[in-house]
Amino acid sequence: MNTKIQIKPAFILVVIVLAAFSRILPHPSNFSPLAAISLVGGLFFSQKYWAIIVPILSVWISDLFINNVIYSQIYPEFTWFYDGFYWQYGTYILIGLMGLFFKQNLSFFKLFGMTLSGSLLFFIISNFGCFMGSEVYTKDLGGLILCYAAGIPFFSATVLGDIFYTLSLSLIIVFAGKRISFLRTVNG
């Protein structure tokens, strides 16, 4: 008899929502849980639609709070979406899909590799989005290179945040799921 232990989606949801709202705590620039939320959603939700929808909704709801409460002086009118949000959200969807496609035979090294890949993907896409949406950079190869160069100082905090949150969230989900019986279901 082959039994498979699955962690209840409600527990994964709670972990992801709490991580999303950890953004309101003081932290270094770009040290955030957002890519980790997407990767962890892809890795641990058994339903594909939950793996994408839950992380994106968690990010969006935390964005609503941050933009309309914490940054209310910057956004004087209610802000549903900030300019260029689709570059970041699109990247989070891609990172979640990466988690979905590579979740089989998960190991520490595979998780670490996906985390670094997600950081790099976010750097490439979000800085390209900044280049496309900003009037600061000339719309030529030189402007694109300058935009990527301007993003380099923030990349280390992005990588460190992604590593910290991906490992933390994964460990919480796996260890709590193994140790606390009401957090898991057994199929088989």
C-alpha angles and dihedrals in degrees: 000000000000113000124189123200116214127186114236112258091228090063092048088048092053092049092050095046092048090049091050091053092047083080089082091063117091111272140153116275112279093008094122142139097231102103090039091053090055095045093046091048090054092046101047111028110089092202111073095214091053089050091062105026099048096053093044093048091046091052092045095049091048088048089053091053095044096045096043102035110022096031097032090128091058093044104039092177124055107278119209094175132006122229112283095011090139092069092058096038091047089053091050089053090051091049090050090050089051088056091049094050098044102038095106116101092004115197134173091257093048090049091048091049092050090048093053091044090053091050091051093045090051091049093051098044100038093048090047087052090050090051092050096046101040129084090203094082126060111240096246138086091277092054091048092050090048090051092052091046090053089054096053096085089058096047097081092056089048092053093045092048092048092050094046096047097039093051094041096048093043092049092047092050096044099042097040089046091053097042103039111060099200090059094065142056126210119222126185 
